Amino acid sequence: MVTRRTLAVGLIGYNFMGKAHSNAWRQAPHFFDLSAGVRMKTICGRNRAAVKKAATKLGWENAQTDWRRVINDAKIDIVDICTPNDSHCEIAIAAAQAGKAILCEKPLARNIDEAEKMVRAVKKARVVNMVCHNYRRVPAIVLAKQMIERGEIGDHIFHFRARYAQDWIVDPNFPLVWRLQSDPAGSGALGDIFSHIVDLARYLVGEFREVCGVMETFVKQRPLERNRRVKAKVTVDDAVTMIGRFKNGALASLEATRFAPGRKNSITLEINGSTGSLFFDLEEMNRLKFFSRRDPHDRQGFRDILVTESTHPYISNWWPPGHVIGYEHTFVHTIADFVRAVLEGKSAHPTFADGLQTQRMLSAVSRSAKMGKCIRA
């Protein structure tokens, strides 16, 4: 009798992303045929009472307040990093040195230097690594990737347009949380949400050649979390807009803002090619719109593809056609692919090297905005 392998996971972080990842670790083995079981061994956070409560609620065996103990646990195979950005580098390097497979939330790091150190560490240790850009695993986006590769919108791509819009900090009285401070966050909308559409641009179209960016902080000061009567300086960007050019000649237009009233978590993408176009809207994430110039002239128009057929990416693991999936499923897909990568001993996209390349792009946009001119990516 062959004993089935079980992979033990240590999750560092228990708030928003910790919840999303916990759900994914719990669900992936139940909906995907994985060649190993998953053991949710330890969840870690700084607040002892809060992390114990999270462990019980989210299904973890143990709670820990020191991430070093998680990494030094010989029984843990995978370290999943869901902490604020300023700790990604230290935790990932330590995990690599301990021989753990590593999944890390985006952005990979606060800056290029940290990202380079992380890449060197995983390469030296030869450990499986991956950055959690979950939107790569929206079935409609994967279908768009397949259609582009099959030439369904033509041999040449002319334009890639993307907008990621939220509104959660429009209120000037919203407090100065860590995401609005450069020391823990590295950057604002740039690293938080712009990194997602840069990753999608690289995934769908390719690498960039040059960029020209502008950035703005609309609310310069905000009240402190613990003392609302005192205000302090906001040290990150609120919004970023970029135009640029890919190495294949396609033009790019990307925007990310956390100041778009009414937009809670909106991502829209449009790719125009020589014979067709694709359009995606996260608010209708089970749909992909496709226009083809090859259709008869009197039948041309955007067609609406409901991406819920068993032949569509990932969907065969879920429900019958027409029974839609949601945001949380993108993390389940990510975990399923990551577990398979660990079992194969091969890193899954986007790797830490991809994360570094995206970090270089973010840095280029930031430098362009400061210099007021276009620069090489």
C-alpha positions in Angstrom: 0.0 0.0 0.0 1.4 3.4 -1.0 1.1 6.1 1.6 -0.2 9.4 0.2 2.0 12.4 0.9 0.7 15.2 3.0 2.1 18.8 2.8 2.0 20.8 6.0 1.4 24.5 5.6 2.4 27.4 7.8 0.5 30.6 7.1 1.9 33.9 8.3 -0.8 36.5 8.5 -4.5 36.1 9.4 -6.4 39.2 8.3 -7.9 39.8 4.8 -5.4 37.8 2.8 -5.0 35.3 5.6 -8.7 34.5 5.4 -8.6 34.2 1.6 -5.6 31.9 1.7 -7.0 29.9 4.6 -10.2 29.2 2.6 -8.1 28.2 -0.4 -5.9 25.8 1.5 -9.1 24.2 3.0 -11.0 23.9 -0.3 -8.3 23.0 -2.9 -7.9 19.3 -1.9 -11.7 18.9 -1.9 -12.3 20.2 -5.4 -9.0 19.5 -7.2 -7.4 16.1 -7.8 -4.1 16.7 -6.0 -1.5 14.0 -5.5 -1.0 15.0 -1.9 -3.1 16.0 1.1 -2.9 19.4 2.7 -2.4 19.8 6.4 -3.2 23.3 7.8 -0.7 23.1 10.6 0.0 26.6 11.9 -1.2 30.1 11.4 0.9 33.0 12.7 0.2 36.5 13.8 1.5 39.1 16.3 -1.7 39.4 18.4 -2.0 36.2 20.5 -5.7 36.4 21.2 -6.6 37.3 17.6 -4.5 34.6 16.0 -5.9 32.0 18.3 -9.4 33.0 17.3 -8.4 33.0 13.6 -6.9 29.5 14.0 -10.2 28.1 15.4 -12.4 30.0 12.9 -10.3 29.3 9.8 -9.4 25.7 10.5 -5.8 25.7 11.6 -4.4 23.2 14.1 -2.1 25.6 15.9 -1.6 29.3 16.5 1.8 31.0 16.8 3.0 34.6 17.4 6.6 34.2 16.2 7.0 33.5 12.5 10.6 32.2 13.1 9.1 29.2 14.9 6.9 28.5 11.9 9.9 28.4 9.6 12.0 26.4 12.0 9.3 23.7 12.3 10.8 20.7 10.5 7.3 19.3 9.9 6.2 22.3 7.8 6.8 22.0 4.1 5.2 25.2 2.8 5.4 28.8 4.1 2.6 31.1 2.9 3.4 34.8 3.5 0.4 37.1 3.9 2.0 39.9 6.0 2.5 43.6 5.3 5.0 44.3 2.6 7.9 45.3 4.9 8.3 41.7 6.3 8.1 39.8 3.0 11.8 39.9 2.3 13.0 38.8 5.8 10.5 36.0 6.1 11.0 34.7 2.5 14.8 34.6 2.8 14.6 32.7 6.1 12.0 30.3 4.7 14.2 29.6 1.7 17.3 29.0 3.9 15.1 26.5 5.8 14.3 24.7 2.6 10.6 25.5 2.5 8.5 26.0 -0.6 7.2 29.6 -0.5 4.0 31.3 -1.6 4.1 35.1 -1.1 1.4 37.7 -1.5 2.0 40.6 -3.9 3.8 42.9 -4.3 6.8 40.6 -3.8 8.7 43.4 -2.0 8.8 47.1 -1.3 11.6 47.7 -3.8 14.0 46.2 -6.3 16.8 45.6 -3.8 14.5 43.4 -1.5 13.1 41.6 -4.5 16.5 40.8 -5.8 17.6 39.4 -2.4 14.5 37.2 -2.4 15.1 35.9 -5.9 18.8 35.1 -5.0 17.6 33.2 -1.8 15.1 31.0 -3.6 17.5 30.2 -6.4 20.4 29.4 -4.0 18.1 27.1 -1.9 16.4 25.7 -5.1 13.0 25.9 -3.4 9.7 26.2 -5.2 8.4 29.8 -5.1 5.4 31.7 -6.4 3.9 35.2 -6.0 0.1 35.2 -5.4 -1.2 37.3 -8.3 -4.6 35.6 -8.1 -6.1 37.4 -11.0 -4.0 35.3 -13.4 -6.3 32.4 -12.4 -9.6 34.0 -13.2 -10.9 31.4 -15.8 -12.0 34.2 -18.2 -8.4 35.7 -18.1 -6.8 32.3 -18.7 -9.2 31.8 -21.6 -8.2 35.2 -23.0 -4.5 34.1 -22.7 -5.3 31.0 -24.7 -7.2 32.9 -27.4 -4.3 35.3 -27.8 -1.8 32.5 -28.1 -4.0 30.8 -30.7 -4.1 34.0 -32.8 -7.8 34.5 -32.4 -7.4 38.3 -32.2 -4.6 38.3 -34.8 -0.9 38.0 -35.2 -0.3 41.6 -33.9 -1.5 43.2 -30.7 -2.0 47.0 -31.0 -3.3 48.0 -27.6 -3.5 46.8 -24.0 -5.7 48.9 -21.7 -6.3 48.2 -18.0 -7.8 50.0 -15.1 -7.9 48.9 -11.5 -10.2 51.2 -9.5 -11.3 51.2 -5.8 -12.7 53.9 -3.5 -11.9 52.8 0.0 -9.8 55.9 0.9 -11.8 58.6 -0.7 -13.0 59.9 2.7 -10.2 62.3 3.9 -11.0 61.2 7.4 -10.1 57.6 6.7 -7.2 56.8 9.1 -3.5 56.5 8.3 -3.4 52.7 8.1 -0.2 50.9 7.1 -1.1 50.8 3.4 -0.8 54.6 3.4 2.7 54.7 4.8 5.8 54.1 2.7 7.9 52.3 5.3 5.6 49.3 5.7 3.9 49.4 2.3 6.7 50.6 0.0 4.2 52.4 -2.2 0.4 53.0 -2.4 -1.8 52.2 -5.3 1.3 51.5 -7.3 2.3 48.4 -5.3 -1.1 47.5 -3.9 -3.2 47.3 -7.1 -1.2 48.6 -10.0 1.1 45.6 -9.6 -1.8 43.4 -10.4 -2.5 45.0 -13.8 1.2 45.1 -14.6 1.4 41.4 -13.9 -1.7 40.8 -16.1 -0.1 42.9 -18.9 3.1 40.8 -18.8 1.0 37.6 -18.6 -1.2 38.5 -21.6 1.0 40.6 -23.9 4.6 40.4 -22.8 7.4 42.6 -21.4 7.5 46.4 -21.5 10.0 48.5 -23.4 9.3 51.9 -22.1 7.0 53.7 -19.7 5.8 57.1 -18.9 4.0 57.6 -15.5 2.3 60.2 -13.4 1.4 59.7 -9.7 -0.6 61.7 -7.2 -1.4 61.8 -3.5 -4.8 63.5 -3.3 -5.1 63.6 0.5 -1.7 64.7 2.0 -2.5 64.1 5.7 -4.8 61.7 7.6 -5.8 61.1 11.2 -3.8 58.5 13.1 -5.6 55.3 13.8 -5.2 55.5 17.6 -5.7 59.2 17.9 -8.0 60.7 15.4 -7.3 64.3 16.6 -3.8 64.1 15.4 -2.9 64.0 11.7 0.2 62.7 10.0 1.6 62.8 6.4 0.5 60.3 3.8 3.8 59.0 2.3 2.5 56.9 -0.6 0.6 57.5 -3.9 -3.2 57.5 -4.1 -3.3 57.0 -7.9 -1.0 56.2 -10.8 -1.5 56.4 -14.6 0.9 55.0 -17.1 1.3 54.9 -20.9 4.0 52.8 -22.4 5.1 50.4 -25.1 5.7 46.7 -25.1 8.7 45.0 -26.7 6.4 43.6 -29.3 5.3 47.1 -30.3 1.9 47.2 -28.7 0.9 50.3 -26.8 -0.1 50.2 -23.2 -2.4 52.4 -21.1 -2.7 51.4 -17.4 -4.4 53.2 -14.5 -4.8 52.4 -10.8 -6.6 54.5 -8.3 -8.1 54.1 -4.8 -10.1 57.4 -5.4 -12.9 56.2 -7.7 -16.2 56.6 -5.9 -18.5 53.7 -6.5 -15.7 51.4 -7.7 -15.1 48.8 -4.9 -12.8 46.4 -6.7 -13.1 47.1 -10.4 -10.6 45.7 -13.0 -11.2 46.2 -16.7 -9.0 45.0 -19.5 -9.2 45.4 -23.2 -6.8 44.0 -25.8 -7.0 45.0 -29.4 -5.3 42.9 -32.1 -5.1 42.9 -35.9 -8.2 40.7 -36.3 -10.1 41.1 -33.0 -10.5 42.3 -29.5 -11.0 41.0 -26.0 -12.7 42.7 -23.0 -12.9 41.7 -19.4 -14.6 43.2 -16.4 -13.9 41.7 -12.9 -17.4 42.9 -11.8 -18.7 40.3 -14.3 -15.8 37.9 -13.8 -17.5 34.9 -15.4 -17.8 36.6 -18.8 -15.3 37.4 -21.5 -16.3 39.6 -24.5 -14.8 38.8 -27.9 -15.0 40.6 -31.2 -13.7 39.1 -34.4 -13.1 40.8 -37.7 -13.2 37.3 -39.3 -17.0 37.1 -38.7 -19.3 37.9 -41.6 -19.7 41.6 -41.9 -23.4 41.5 -41.1 -22.7 39.4 -38.0 -19.9 41.4 -36.5 -20.2 42.6 -32.9 -18.9 41.7 -29.4 -20.0 38.3 -28.4 -20.5 37.4 -24.7 -18.7 34.2 -23.6 -20.0 32.8 -20.4 -16.9 31.1 -19.0 -18.6 28.3 -17.1 -18.2 25.3 -19.4 -16.3 22.3 -18.3 -13.9 22.9 -21.2 -13.0 26.3 -19.8 -9.9 26.7 -17.5 -10.4 25.3 -14.0 -14.2 25.1 -14.4 -14.5 21.3 -14.5 -13.6 21.2 -10.9 -16.6 23.3 -9.9 -20.3 23.4 -10.9 -22.4 22.7 -14.0 -22.5 25.3 -16.8 -24.0 28.6 -15.9 -23.3 28.1 -12.1 -20.9 30.9 -11.7 -17.8 31.1 -9.4 -16.4 34.1 -7.5 -13.4 36.0 -6.2 -12.4 33.3 -3.6 -12.1 30.7 -6.3 -9.1 32.5 -7.8 -7.2 31.7 -4.6 -8.3 28.1 -4.7 -6.9 27.8 -8.2 -3.7 29.4 -7.1 -3.2 27.0 -4.2 -4.1 24.0 -6.4 -1.4 25.0 -9.0 1.1 25.8 -6.2 0.6 22.3 -4.6 1.2 20.7 -8.0 4.3 22.8 -8.4 5.6 21.7 -5.0 5.0 18.0 -5.9 6.8 18.4 -9.2 9.6 20.5 -7.7 9.1 23.2 -10.3 8.0 26.8 -9.5 4.7 28.0 -10.8 4.0 31.3 -12.5 4.3 34.0 -11.5 7.6 33.1 -9.8 9.7 35.3 -7.6 11.7 36.2 -10.7 8.4 37.4 -12.3 7.7 39.4 -9.1 11.2 41.0 -9.5 10.4 42.0 -13.1 7.1 43.5 -12.0 8.9 45.4 -9.2 11.3 46.8 -11.8 8.3 48.0 -13.8 6.8 49.7 -10.7 10.1 51.3 -10.0 10.4 52.5 -13.6 6.9 54.1 -13.4 7.8 55.8 -10.1 11.0 57.2 -11.5 9.3 58.4 -14.7 6.7 60.2 -12.6 9.4 61.9 -10.6 11.5 62.8 -13.6 8.5 63.9 -15.7 9.6 62.0 -18.8 9.4 58.5 -20.4 12.1 56.1 -19.5 13.2 52.6 -20.6 11.4 49.9 -18.6 
